[in-house]
Amino acid sequence: MTEPLNTPAARRRYVTTCVLFWFPAGLTIAPLILLFTERGMSLVAIAGFFAAHSFTAAALELPTGGLSDVLGRRTVLAAAGVLNLTAFMLLALGAAPWVLTCGMALMGAGRALSSGPAEAWYVDIVHTHSGPDTDLRPGLARGKAATSAALATGTLLGGAVPWLLATGPDVGTRLREATSGLVLPLSTPLLLAAAVEIAFVLYVLAALRERPRPAATLRGVLRGIPVTIAGGLRLGARDALVRRILLSAGAAGGALAAIELLTPGRVATLTGAPESGAVVFASLACAGFLCSGLGSHLAPLIARLAGSGERAVQASLGTSAGGLLLLGATAAFTGAPATALAAIGYGLVYLGRGSASPSENDLLHRRVTSAGRATALSVQSLALQLAGALTGLLIGVLPPGPIPWLLGGTVLLAGALLWIHRGEPASATATGVPQHTTVPPSEGRGI
């Protein structure tokens, strides 16, 4: 990469990195559960596969965030790509439950490794070239919008490719026979995702240049993990604004859990069959990603109209909560009017969530230093995942109908209400987490 690494160039590389990482994930959304089913897996086994993904990601969030702060953003992102590449190959070709479990666990590990390094790299570059007071929202918004577009495109393509192969003249049969049943039409999106992961790893290694970091040993990094975890948790405990951001992430996790768990069954009920429901859900998920991307694109404008990033977060989360409450209000009804209102509510959930995220992260990056930036993002992601898991368990035991939807909407509304009282100014001195023992204080990375 010969392009000078200034702020516009960093923004383009950050956006490209987001696209290359999330497009393969989008490819897996439509075919994955159907592929498990075609491999003969029961619903209990499939739930176990997804639990392996979630628990692995949650367990590794804080330690891997610390790795990025010590070893470098590029190294950790490339490792995430390699893990995802391996995971997609195992899931595409595996038939035994233990192989599929390993694939989902590796995908969870890749997800944990990836939550923060790209954004932290972009913020580091912007602060270096343009100063710490630079408005980060435009770049972060473009990254979020690109992520949503990549997920939407990948979801559509991941649903279309197996259908095209299966409806072609004996294509699916010849594919099975040529590979002795190893490759199915539903496997092809995951194989395509693995190919894109190769491009992702090569791009990250070539494009995300950063200053050399002090040499770190494996023993030193592992010894520093407990310090990083404790520091990440203290970050939210001692800073009111950061705490508000983390609680908002938890509220968003609860809302997303409600959407992801309840929407497929509701769509299948409306369409009358699981197969048609799956097709409609893929289209609906794509529409949700597009709404999220639109919200991210509008985030800087919303912040200007609202007068501050904090008010923008409040308005955005309120919009998202209103959409989820609308879904709850229409859950007991059928017919065209109720369906139309539910679709509007679904779009509002993702539109509001998309517009809130860039402003939240802009505020967060103004409160932490480079030494703890990726760790802070990992704490934020951990809050979202844990709250989502707990809300999902609670939704699972609630009776069907409006109540589970209203629970998710109430949780998100509580997150919006957190922003009624403004905290400390976002431009206040940044704080951070304790550095790893392998990073000398003289390097300027400590607090």
Secondary structure by P-SEA (a helix, b strand, c coil): ccccccaaaaaaaaaaaaaaaaaaaaaacccaaaaaaaacccaaaaaaaaaaaaaaaaaaaaaaaaaaacccaaaaaaaaaaaaaaaaaaaaccccaaaaaaaaaaaaaaaaaaccaaaaaaaaaaaacccccccaaaaaaaaaaaaaaaaaaaaaaaaaaaaaaaaccaaaaaaaaaacccccccaaaaaaaaaaaaaaaaaaaccccccccccccaaaaaaaaaaaaaaaaaaaaccaaaaaaaaaaaaaaaaaaaaaacaaaaaaaaaccaaaaaaaaaaaaaaaaaaaaaaaaaaaaaaaaaccaaaaaaaaaaaaaaaaaaaaaacccccaaaaaaaaaaaaaaaaaaaaaaaaaaaaaaaacccccaaaaaaaaaaaaaaaaaaaaaaaaaccccaaaaaaaaaaaaaaaacccccccccccbbbbccccccccccccccc
